[in-house]
Amino acid sequence: MDDTGLDLCFDDSPLVTDTVMARHRVSPPPLVVPPLPPLAAEIARRTWEDRTRAEYIGVMVARRFHGLLVDLNAPNDVQELAVAILMHEQRHVSLCLAAARALGSEGELAFELDELQQPRTAAGPAADAFEMAAVTFALGEVTALGLVRSAIRAVPESGFREILRRIARDEVLHARIGPALLRACRAGQTSAWLPWPGDAAVRALVAAHRTALSTRAVVEPEDAAAARDPAIAGALATVAIPAGDTFKAAYLHALDRDVAATWRRFGLADLLEAPPGG
């Protein structure tokens, strides 16, 4: 890549053969790849590589979140949860990578430097941490949980589906920590380290990011078009990839309905209302 990006090789070291260390590694489920049409095989490999890439970016995001919490001297339990989320994301990398490799990937993935570096902003650690709680977790991770649950329902049983199921179990925490922090923050319980910026500011922040997320391209147009062929769609489902149009619809449903339901459970529903003049 150019100087704005980096190619990373996801391989294993000789330590993987050490029996003690091996016990601490992720053990993916058995992955049996059925016969796939060439186009479906290519889409499947790229999709699982994209999932690996997204999970690795998730590692960097969780590392940033933990670092901000350290700077703010957040309570120990909150820091511990952030580390747990980081470890979940790393585990998801290994699971998705196993699926990609089973489908023929060489494990070489390209990233933008900003995705890996996750720079902080001039706003300061409290503002950055609050935005992560509200946007990354209370919006993004709630949507991600709804999306992976939808994918699990849409595909048949397989080792690939089991990977999604394992990821979903972890995502429950990822989707809960954001709204839980917002509720505590709004109640003044985190004022010593994470002050509430005010309802109006939160409404504006959330509205802007929900709009941005709603326009996000979650499926490549050519992949969605290819999956309109029932044979391609059926083949992709066997390796836990829902048809592109279905996936996009599930994403928008999660961003709308799942986010609204979650924020309502945490007493935050009014913060999803459009700000005056918005």
N, C-alpha and C positions, 0 to 999 in steps of 0.2 A: 504493500500500500504506500501512499504518499506520506508526507510528514504530519498529516492530520489523523492518520490511522495506524493500526498495527495488526499484523497477522500473528495469531497465537496457535501453538501446537499443543493439543491436549493429549499428552501421552502419559505413560506410567514409568516410574523409576524402579530400580532393582529392589527397593524397600518393599515392593508389593509382594515379594516372595517370603518375607519374614512372617512367621506364623502369628506372633504377638501383634504386629502392626496390621496384619491382614484382618484380624478380628474387629478392628476399628474402621475398616473400609465398608463402603456401601456394597451390598450384594444384590445386584439386579435380579429380577425374576427371569426364568427361562424365556428366551425370545426366539420364537419360531417364525421365520419369514415365509409366508405363503408365496406361491407363484404370483408375480405382479406384472401387468403390462408395463413395457419400458417407460412410458410416460408416467404412470402411477408410481413406479419405483423411483424415478427422478424426483417427483414432487414429494414423496414420502421421505427420502433422504434429506432434501432441503428443509422440509418442515421440521424434522427432528433436530437438524443442525440449528435452525432458527430458535427452536425451543431451548437448546443447549446454550446458545448465545444469550437469550433473554434471561435464563437462570444465572448465568455468570455475571451479567450486568447486575442482577439482583444481589449477588454477593457483594459487589462494589457498593451498591446502594445501602445495604445493611451495614457494611463496614463504616460508611459515612455517618449513618444514623447513630451507631454506637459511639463513634468518636465525638459527635456533637453532645451526646448524653454525658460522656466523660467530662467534656469541657464545662458543662453546666452543673456538674456534681449532682446529677439526677440520682434518685434513690437507687439503692443497690439492686432491688428486684427488677426495676425497669431496665437497668443496664444488663442484667442477666437475661431478660427476655430478648433484648436486642441481639445478644450473642447467640441465643438459641435460634433466632430467625436467620442470622448469618450462617450458622451451621446447617440449617434446613436448606438454604439456597445452595450451599456447596454440595450437599447431598443430591439435590435436584439436578445439578450439573452432571454429576456422575451417572445418574439414572438416564437422563436424556441423551448423554453421550453414548451410553451403552446401546440405546435404541438406534441412534444415528449410525454407529459402527456396524450394528447388525444389518443395516440397510446399505452398507457399502461406503460410509464416510471414512475419510482418512483422519478426521479429527483436527483439521486445520481451519480456523475460523477467523474472520476479519472483524475488527472493532474500530470505532472512532475513539480517539484518545480521551475525549471528554467522558465517554461512557465508562472508561476504565479509571480515570482520575477522579471523577465525581467532585469537581472543585466546589469549595464553599463560596458564599457570596459576601458582598460587603455589608449585608444587613446584619450579620452577626450570628452567633450560634443559636441564640434563643429563637430568632425569627426563622432561621433555616430549619431548626428542629420542629418548630410548630408547623411550618409548611409541609415538612415530610409527614408529620402525623396526620394532617388534614388531607393532603393530596396523594402522597405516595401510598399511605396505608388506608385511610378511611375512604378514599375513592378508588385508587388503583388496585389495591389488594382485595378489597371487597368485590370489585368487578372481576378480578382474576379468579377468585374462588367460585363465583357464580359461573364463570366461563368453563372452568375445568370440570365442574359438576355437570354442566350441560353436555360437555364432550363425553364424559363417562357414560351418560345415559344414551348417547347417540351411537355408540360403537359396540360391537360384540365382544365377548370375553376373549382375552388374549394376554400375553405377557406385557404387551404394549399398553393395554388398558390398565393393567395392574400398576404400571408406572404412574399413570395419571391418578389412580386411586391413592397411591402413597403420597403423591404431591398434594392432593386435596386434603389429606389428613393434617399435613403441616400448615396448609394455607388457612386453616381455621384460626390459628393464632395470629397469622399475618393480617387477617381481615378484622380481627377483634381489637388489636392493640391501638389502632388509630382512633376509632370512635370512643374507646374506653379512655384514652388520654384526653380527647377533646371534652368528654363529659366531666372528667376530674378537673381539667383546666378551667372550664367555664364555671365550675362550682367554687373556684378559688383554692382547690386542694393542692395545686402545683405552683402557687404564686412565688414560692421561694426560688424556683429554678425555671419555670416556664409560665410566664404571665399570659393572661388572656388578652388578645389584641382588640377585643370588642366585637359585638355581633355583626355590625355593619362591615367591618374589615373582613371577617370570616366569610360572610355571605358573598362579598365581591370576589374573594380568592377562590371560593368553591365554584361559583358560577363561571368564572373565566376558565378554570381547568376542566370542568365538566363539558363545556363547549369544545375545548381543544380535544379532549378525549373522544368526543362523539364523532369527530372528523378524522380520527386516526385510521390509517390503512392497516387493518389487521390481517388481511389476506391479499396476496398478490393477485391482480385482476386476471392474469393468464391462468393461474392455478384455479381460481374460482370458475372460470369459463370451462377449463378442462374437466372439472368435477361435475359439470352438468351432464356429462356422459354417464349414464347409470353404471356402465362397466367400470369406469375409472372411480366413480364415487364408492362403489361397492368394494373395490380393491383397497382403496385408501382406508375405509372403515376397518378393515381387518388388521391394520397397523395403527389403530386409534387416532385416525385423522378424519373428523367430520367434514362433509362437503363444505366448500368455501362459503357459499351463500348462507348455509345453515349456521356456520361458525360466526359470520358477521352479524346475523340476526341475534344469535345468542349473546354476543358481546354487547350489542346495544340494549338488549333486554336486561342484562346484568348491570350495566351502567345506569340504567333508569330504575328498574324495579328493585333489584337486589340492594343497590345503594340506598334507595328510599326506605326500604323495609328495615335495613340495618340501622340507619340513622334514627328512624322512628323508635326502634327498640331502646336506643340509648338516649332518648329524649332530645334529639338534635334535629328533628324534622324541619323545624322552622328555619334552620340555617340553610336549607336547600331552596328556600323561596328566593325568587329573583330579587336582587337589591333594587331600591327605588331608582327608576330611570334606566334599569338594566334590560 
